[in-house]
Amino acid sequence: MKYQLGLSLEAFARTAPQLDITDAMILDYLRDICISQNEKIAIERVLDDGYLWTWVNYSHLMTEMPYIKIKAKSTISKAISRLRVLAFIESRRLNHQRLYVRLLPKLDLLIFSSELSKKGNSAISLEKQPQKESSFPRETAKHALIYQGNKNYGNKKLLMSDPDDSNDKNPIEDDQVQKIFQVFISKILPGSRLTKKAKAKIKTRLEEFSMEDILKGIDNFSRDSWWMEHNAFRGITWFFYSEDRTEQFKNLMPRDKTEKKEVLRKPKFK
């Protein structure tokens, strides 16, 4: 288990004042697994787009970080989204929609002391960095930022945005959300609208479950007469409200149509 924090909390508070100690500890865990040479971790890594990506096992994180007492995987998902927005890490769905991460150079600000480079080569200041291809993205509170990366970023544009921002356009993720939405309205509640809140809920569930598991939950629910009769009208946001609810529907054993109540027969008297 992990009981120590290898990052500078002072640097973390200065660089990311909107985050808290839980975010810092999760980031420290991600750093440790990404640099680990443990065979069980290394064998799960995936080479994609020229980078090595490390699988984030939510259950392992929750077990190895007893001090932060995380009870829901959604807490981890939201923290990873915040760390991605602030460019400490990059995340990607690979291998059956499992979540993989890789570290970005900005993380070094939380590890190495500025004493290493006082003479004319001081620690990087995000506020003073010129906006050019080799610079880090400037941080904004709630606005998306597109920048052109250098070789370290794969010579491609990256989109930085708040995880709840409706302008966040990840083509693969949006395709998955749309597919889940279409299946939901075809099987459970025709005429439903994909609101901003509903879309955010589906995206959160996609960080915790594969699309196949989510679609299985929709199918199980649609074939259960009791759930359809009493809860289908509640809509998308309700259906994807929590991790536990998605898990429940994924494992649901659909029941047949409600059996007719037995009619008591009155005895015939002569």
C-alpha positions in Angstrom: 0.0 0.0 0.0 1.0 3.6 -0.6 1.4 5.8 2.4 3.7 8.5 1.2 3.4 11.4 -1.2 6.3 11.9 -3.6 5.1 15.2 -5.1 5.7 18.7 -3.7 2.4 19.9 -2.1 3.7 23.5 -2.2 4.3 23.3 -5.9 1.0 21.5 -6.5 -1.0 24.1 -4.6 0.8 26.9 -6.5 0.4 25.2 -9.9 -3.1 23.8 -9.5 -4.9 25.8 -6.7 -8.3 24.5 -7.8 -7.4 20.9 -7.0 -7.2 19.3 -3.6 -5.1 16.7 -1.7 -7.1 13.8 -3.1 -6.2 14.9 -6.6 -2.6 15.2 -5.6 -2.5 11.7 -4.2 -4.2 10.2 -7.2 -1.6 12.0 -9.5 1.2 10.7 -7.3 -0.3 7.1 -7.8 -0.5 7.6 -11.5 3.1 8.8 -11.6 4.3 5.7 -9.7 2.5 3.2 -11.9 3.6 4.9 -15.1 7.3 4.7 -14.2 7.0 1.3 -12.4 9.0 -1.6 -13.8 6.9 -4.1 -12.1 6.3 -7.0 -14.6 2.5 -7.1 -13.9 2.2 -3.4 -14.6 4.6 -3.4 -17.6 2.9 -6.3 -19.4 -0.4 -4.3 -19.4 1.1 -1.3 -21.1 0.1 -0.5 -24.7 2.1 1.2 -27.4 -0.2 3.7 -29.3 0.6 6.7 -31.4 4.3 6.3 -30.5 3.8 6.5 -26.7 3.6 3.9 -24.0 0.3 4.0 -22.1 -0.3 2.5 -18.7 -3.6 1.0 -17.6 -5.3 2.5 -14.6 -6.8 -0.2 -12.5 -9.4 1.6 -10.4 -9.7 -1.3 -7.9 -6.0 -1.4 -7.4 -5.8 2.4 -6.8 -8.6 2.2 -4.2 -6.9 -0.6 -2.4 -3.4 1.0 -2.5 -4.5 4.4 -1.3 -6.3 3.7 2.0 -5.8 7.2 3.4 -8.0 9.0 0.8 -10.9 6.5 1.4 -12.3 6.5 -2.1 -15.6 4.6 -2.2 -16.7 5.2 -5.8 -14.8 4.8 -9.1 -16.5 7.9 -10.3 -14.4 9.9 -7.8 -11.2 8.6 -9.6 -12.7 9.3 -13.0 -13.4 13.0 -12.1 -10.0 13.5 -10.6 -8.3 12.0 -13.7 -10.4 14.4 -15.9 -9.2 17.4 -13.8 -5.6 16.3 -14.1 -6.0 15.8 -17.8 -7.5 19.3 -18.2 -4.5 20.8 -16.4 -2.1 18.9 -18.6 -0.4 16.8 -15.9 -1.4 13.6 -17.8 -3.1 12.5 -21.0 -5.7 9.8 -21.0 -7.0 7.5 -23.7 -9.4 4.6 -24.1 -7.7 1.5 -25.4 -8.1 -2.3 -25.3 -11.9 -2.8 -24.7 -12.4 0.8 -23.6 -10.1 0.5 -20.6 -8.6 3.8 -19.4 -4.9 4.3 -20.0 -2.7 7.3 -19.1 0.7 8.7 -19.8 2.6 11.5 -18.0 3.2 15.0 -19.5 6.2 17.2 -18.9 4.3 19.6 -16.7 4.4 17.0 -13.9 8.1 17.7 -13.5 7.2 21.0 -11.9 5.9 19.0 -8.9 9.0 16.8 -8.5 12.2 18.7 -9.2 13.3 21.6 -7.1 14.0 25.0 -8.7 17.4 24.8 -6.9 18.6 22.5 -9.7 18.6 25.4 -12.2 18.8 28.7 -10.5 21.4 30.3 -12.9 19.6 31.4 -15.9 17.5 28.2 -16.2 14.9 28.6 -13.5 11.8 26.5 -13.0 9.3 26.9 -15.8 6.6 29.6 -15.2 3.4 28.8 -17.0 2.4 32.5 -16.8 5.6 33.7 -18.5 5.9 31.0 -21.1 5.7 32.3 -24.7 2.9 30.8 -26.7 4.8 28.7 -29.2 4.8 25.1 -30.4 7.2 23.9 -27.7 5.4 25.6 -24.8 3.0 24.2 -22.3 -0.7 25.1 -22.7 -1.8 28.1 -20.7 -4.3 27.3 -18.0 -7.8 28.7 -18.1 -10.6 28.2 -15.6 -13.5 27.0 -17.7 -12.5 27.7 -21.4 -11.2 25.2 -24.0 -7.7 25.8 -25.3 -6.2 24.3 -28.5 -2.5 24.4 -29.0 0.0 22.9 -31.5 2.2 20.4 -29.8 5.9 19.7 -30.6 7.4 16.2 -31.1 6.8 15.4 -27.5 3.0 15.7 -28.1 3.0 13.8 -31.3 2.8 16.8 -33.7 -0.9 17.1 -33.4 -3.5 19.5 -31.8 -4.8 18.6 -28.4 -8.0 19.9 -26.9 -8.0 21.0 -23.3 -11.3 21.7 -21.6 -13.3 21.3 -18.5 -14.7 17.7 -18.2 -18.2 19.1 -17.9 -17.8 21.6 -20.8 -20.2 20.8 -23.6 -17.6 22.1 -26.1 -15.3 19.2 -25.4 -15.2 17.3 -28.6 -13.6 13.9 -28.5 -14.8 12.1 -31.7 -14.5 8.6 -30.4 -16.2 9.4 -27.1 -18.9 11.4 -28.8 -19.6 8.5 -31.1 -20.0 6.1 -28.1 -22.3 8.5 -26.3 -24.5 8.8 -29.5 -24.6 5.1 -29.9 -25.6 4.5 -26.3 -28.2 7.3 -26.6 -29.7 5.8 -29.7 -30.0 2.3 -28.1 -31.6 3.9 -25.0 -34.3 5.7 -26.9 -35.0 2.7 -29.1 -35.3 0.2 -26.2 -36.4 2.2 -23.2 -37.8 5.7 -23.7 -38.4 7.0 -27.3 -38.5 10.8 -27.6 -35.8 11.4 -24.9 -33.4 14.3 -25.4 -29.6 14.1 -25.0 -29.2 17.1 -22.6 -25.9 18.4 -21.4 -26.3 16.7 -18.1 -27.4 13.4 -19.6 -24.3 13.5 -21.9 -22.0 14.2 -19.0 -23.5 11.2 -17.1 -23.0 8.8 -20.0 -19.4 10.0 -20.4 -18.7 9.4 -16.7 -20.1 5.9 -16.9 -17.9 5.3 -20.0 -14.9 6.0 -17.8 -16.0 3.2 -15.5 -17.6 0.6 -17.8 -17.1 -0.6 -21.3 -19.7 0.3 -23.9 -20.6 -3.3 -24.2 -21.4 -3.5 -20.4 -23.5 -0.3 -20.6 -25.5 -1.6 -23.7 -26.0 -4.9 -21.8 -27.5 -2.9 -18.9 -29.9 -1.1 -21.3 -31.0 -4.4 -22.8 -31.5 -6.1 -19.4 -33.6 -3.2 -18.2 -35.7 -3.1 -21.4 -36.5 -6.8 -21.1 -37.6 -6.5 -17.4 -41.3 -5.7 -17.2 -41.2 -4.3 -13.6 -38.3 -1.9 -14.3 -39.9 -0.7 -17.6 -43.3 -0.2 -16.0 -42.1 1.7 -12.9 -38.9 3.5 -14.0 -38.6 3.8 -17.8 -40.2 7.2 -17.7 -37.4 8.6 -15.5 -35.1 9.2 -18.4 -31.4 9.1 -19.3 -30.0 11.1 -16.4 -31.7 8.9 -13.9 -30.6 5.7 -15.7 -26.9 6.7 -15.7 -27.0 8.6 -12.4 -24.4 6.4 -10.5 -21.9 3.7 -11.0 -23.9 1.4 -8.7 -27.0 1.8 -10.9 -25.1 1.0 -14.0 -23.6 -2.1 -12.3 -27.0 -3.1 -11.1 -28.5 -3.0 -14.6 -25.5 -4.7 -16.1 -26.0 -7.7 -13.8 -29.8 -7.6 -13.8 -31.6 -10.9 -14.7 -34.7 -9.8 -16.7 -38.0 -11.1 -15.4 -40.8 -12.2 -17.5 -44.0 -10.3 -17.8 -45.8 -9.9 -14.4 -47.6 -13.0 -13.7 -51.3 -12.7 -13.3 -52.4 -12.8 -9.7 -54.1 -16.1 -8.8 -57.8 -15.7 -8.6 -59.3 -17.4 -5.5 -62.1 -19.7 -6.5 -65.1 -19.7 -4.4 -66.4 -23.1 -3.4 -69.6 -24.1 -5.1 -72.4 -24.9 -2.7 -75.3 -27.0 -3.7 
